[in-house]
Amino acid sequence: GEKLDEFFSRISVANTDYINMSLSQLVISLNRMLKQLSVSRQIEREYQYRTFSANLHACDCLEQKKDLLRQFCEKIILARSCEMQNKKNDLIERTCEYIRSNYANPMLEVENIAEYAELSSSYLRTIFKDVTGRAPNEYITEYRMQKARELLGTTDYTTKEIAAAVGYLNHRYFYSVFKAK
């Protein structure tokens, strides 16, 4: 909003041709940004360069043009935000799949998972918690305990064997975690 206000304060003192040229360049730039994002066909049509330019030039005053451009910028910001959230969701889903495939590995730690996801450990923790509502370590533990419950109910394995099967080298630690959960 501030940048748009700055832009309009700079062009407001110019002649009509300069204003129209500046607005056209801005719309072209915004349209390029919009094309890089995954947006609905309706938004693409609504903000297609020719359609939007016609709507912009139909405005009676600069304030109306600024409002129209502000709406366009808000659409781009919202589309970008949705795209980023979808990417985070996809990444965390792949990460959860990795955990489900490797839960029996006693060396499975956030650092390994972050390496798989090509992220830093701290960023993985942040987005994992944002998307799932829990830390990656909590997810690993809960998944391991779920698998341990299944093994207890469907096999004749000893608890020591189950501890090893779900990724715990120390069976006493497994007991304490299982009891706590």
Number of C-alpha atoms within 10 A of each C-alpha: 12 7 8 14 12 11 15 18 12 11 16 14 10 11 9 11 9 13 17 16 11 15 21 18 12 14 22 17 12 17 19 13 14 22 13 9 16 12 17 10 9 9 14 15 12 14 20 17 18 14 11 20 16 10 14 22 15 11 14 9 10 16 13 14 18 19 15 16 20 15 12 20 19 13 16 20 14 13 18 18 13 15 15 13 15 12 12 17 17 13 17 21 15 14 19 19 12 14 21 15 10 16 21 19 15 15 13 15 15 19 16 12 20 17 12 12 16 10 13 14 17 12 11 24 18 15 19 22 16 15 16 14 12 14 17 24 13 12 18 21 18 15 17 24 19 15 18 22 13 12 19 14 10 9 9 10 13 10 16 15 15 23 25 17 19 22 21 21 16 12 16 13 12 23 15 10 13 17 9 7 10
